[in-house]
């Protein structure tokens, strides 16, 4: 059916992103960023590896790899991957709505998902995700944005991200940092948010 959002496939990388309904902010208070990530890990980590993320005021981006069905065999009840994302969006919206006395949809529907079909595209996507706050002029330098995975990936601090796999993709931690600084924001992803 034309216009229908394709289902999420197992063992596939995706660029997942969404924004506030009517472009309104999805992070209303500072504490919402931590709450978003707490719920992300609770709802999304059972079915997907998170490779990168960036949380902006009215939207977010994430690079994920959906696990295989065999990897999910230990879950009590296996649902379609998109149901985990739906549960996440609903839980976050419910929390924000309750805290700020708002009602109605917080996110646009359906959430966006673009399959990633090569290592080169995945590398560009990770850089794009981290540079997104600079693209939207929230900061002059993406490294100054506190709500992305860049600092977790480029440090030795504990993380739930797939840091070793990301570093291996880029070649080394030094290459990860260098490539992020060499590539200019907007190259190749102008129309994705």
Secondary structure, DSSP 8 states (H G I E B T S, - for coil): -TT------TT-EEEEEEEBGGG--S--STHHHHHHHHHHHHHHTTTEEEEEEEE-SSEEEEEEEE--TTTTTTSSS---HHHHHHHHHHHHHHHHHHHHT--S--B-SS-EEEEE-SHHHHHHHHHHHHHHHHHTTS-SSGGG-SSBSHHHHTS-S--SS-HHHHHHHHSSHHHHHHHHHHS-TTTT-TT--
